[in-house]
């Protein structure tokens, strides 16, 4: 592995895991998807390194992998419901209460709203960068951000801003 690639992977791994954890709601899944993302980046590094934003491209790969995972998980959940209709699943998370509340509220959002909020407010991408990474119009990014933040405010019972410690550390 060349030095440039090693630096890139070292820098982006933690950001990928953190963003995917917020999108997916599962740290183990986020770690797996981040690892798979970096494997794909390594396989195509000679092409990716010349892109305007290799990090944004890596996040696009990660979100595509997350989408595929969501589809697989939906199929698995439907099968599980049919097989074990009476079992209950308990979610536990060692994070502080505010971060847990934000995570739970994020999981109640539509997937597009959740992705936009993670890209904009957790990863700090601009509206245009978010639109480019998510391959959606700038207006859609703004709409998803506006509606997603409104739903978060409603779910959390107060204002939600990027400066809010719960949003920044979720």
C-alpha positions in Angstrom: 0.0 0.0 0.0 1.4 3.4 -0.9 1.8 6.1 1.7 -0.9 8.3 0.2 -3.4 5.5 0.3 -2.4 4.6 3.9 -2.9 8.2 5.0 -6.3 8.3 3.2 -7.5 5.1 4.8 -6.3 6.1 8.3 -8.0 9.5 8.0 -11.3 8.3 6.5 -11.9 5.0 8.4 -13.1 6.7 11.6 -15.3 9.2 9.6 -16.8 6.3 7.6 -17.6 4.2 10.7 -19.1 7.2 12.5 -21.3 8.3 9.6 -22.4 4.7 8.8 -23.2 4.1 12.5 -25.6 7.1 12.3 -27.1 6.0 9.0 -27.4 2.3 9.9 -28.0 2.4 13.7 -25.5 -0.4 14.3 -21.8 0.0 15.1 -20.8 -3.5 14.1 -22.6 -3.1 10.7 -21.0 0.3 10.3 -17.5 -1.2 10.9 -18.1 -3.9 8.4 -19.4 -1.5 5.8 -16.5 0.9 6.4 -14.0 -1.9 6.0 -15.7 -3.0 2.7 -15.7 0.6 1.5 -11.9 0.9 2.1 -11.3 -2.5 0.4 -13.1 -1.1 -2.7 -11.2 2.2 -2.5 -7.9 0.2 -2.3 -8.8 -1.9 -5.3 -9.4 1.3 -7.4 -7.1 3.7 -5.8 -5.2 4.6 -9.0 -8.5 6.0 -10.4 -10.0 7.3 -7.1 -6.9 9.3 -6.1 -7.2 11.5 -9.1 -10.8 12.5 -8.3 -11.7 15.9 -7.1 -12.9 14.5 -3.7 -11.8 10.9 -3.0 -13.3 11.2 0.5 -16.7 12.1 -1.0 -16.4 9.2 -3.4 -15.6 6.8 -0.5 -18.7 8.1 1.3 -20.8 7.4 -1.8 -19.5 3.8 -1.9 -20.3 3.5 1.8 -23.8 4.8 1.4 -24.4 2.4 -1.5 -23.2 -0.5 0.6 -25.5 0.7 3.4 -28.5 0.9 1.0 -27.8 -2.7 -0.1 -27.6 -3.7 3.5 -30.9 -2.1 4.2 -32.5 -4.0 1.4 -31.1 -7.3 2.7 -32.0 -6.5 6.3 -35.6 -5.7 5.2 -35.9 -9.1 3.6 -34.4 -10.8 6.6 -36.7 -8.9 9.0 -39.8 -10.0 7.0 -38.6 -13.6 7.1 -37.8 -13.3 10.8 -41.2 -11.9 11.6 -42.8 -14.8 9.9 -40.6 -17.4 11.7 -40.6 -15.8 15.2 -43.5 -13.5 15.5 -43.5 -13.6 19.3 -39.8 -12.8 20.0 -38.9 -9.3 21.1 -35.7 -7.5 20.3 -34.1 -5.1 22.8 -31.7 -2.4 21.6 -28.9 -1.4 24.0 -26.4 1.3 23.5 -23.6 2.4 25.8 -23.8 6.1 24.6 -24.9 8.9 26.8 -28.7 9.6 27.0 -28.7 12.5 24.6 -26.7 10.7 21.9 -29.1 7.7 22.3 -32.1 10.0 21.9 -30.6 11.5 18.7 -29.7 8.1 17.3 -33.3 6.8 18.0 -34.8 9.9 16.4 -32.5 9.6 13.4 -33.8 6.0 12.9 -37.3 7.3 12.7 -36.5 9.6 9.7 -36.9 8.6 6.1 -33.6 7.1 4.8 -33.0 10.1 2.4 -33.5 12.6 5.3 -31.2 10.5 7.6 -28.5 10.4 4.9 -28.7 14.1 4.2 -28.5 15.0 7.9 -25.5 12.8 8.5 -23.7 14.2 5.5 -24.5 17.8 6.2 -24.4 18.1 10.0 -22.3 15.1 11.2 -19.7 15.0 8.3 -19.9 18.7 7.6 -20.4 18.5 3.8 -21.9 21.6 2.1 -25.2 21.4 0.4 -23.6 21.1 -3.0 -21.1 18.4 -1.8 -24.0 16.5 -0.2 -26.0 16.7 -3.4 -23.1 15.4 -5.4 -22.3 12.5 -3.1 -25.9 11.5 -2.8 -26.6 12.1 -6.5 -29.7 14.3 -5.8 -30.6 17.8 -6.8 -29.5 20.6 -4.4 -33.1 21.5 -3.8 -33.8 18.0 -2.6 -30.9 18.1 -0.2 -32.3 21.4 1.2 -35.8 19.9 1.5 -34.6 16.7 3.2 -32.4 18.7 5.6 -35.3 21.1 6.5 -37.9 18.3 7.0 -35.4 16.0 8.7 -34.4 18.7 11.2 -38.0 19.5 11.8 -38.8 15.9 12.6 -35.7 15.7 14.9 -36.9 18.8 16.7 -40.3 17.3 17.1 -38.9 13.9 18.3 -36.4 15.5 20.7 -38.8 18.2 22.0 -36.6 21.2 21.2 -34.2 22.9 18.8 -31.7 20.8 17.0 -28.6 22.5 15.6 -25.2 21.3 14.4 -23.7 22.9 17.6 -26.0 20.8 19.8 -23.6 18.4 21.6 -26.0 15.5 21.1 -25.9 16.1 17.3 -22.2 16.5 17.1 -21.4 13.4 19.2 -24.2 11.0 18.2 
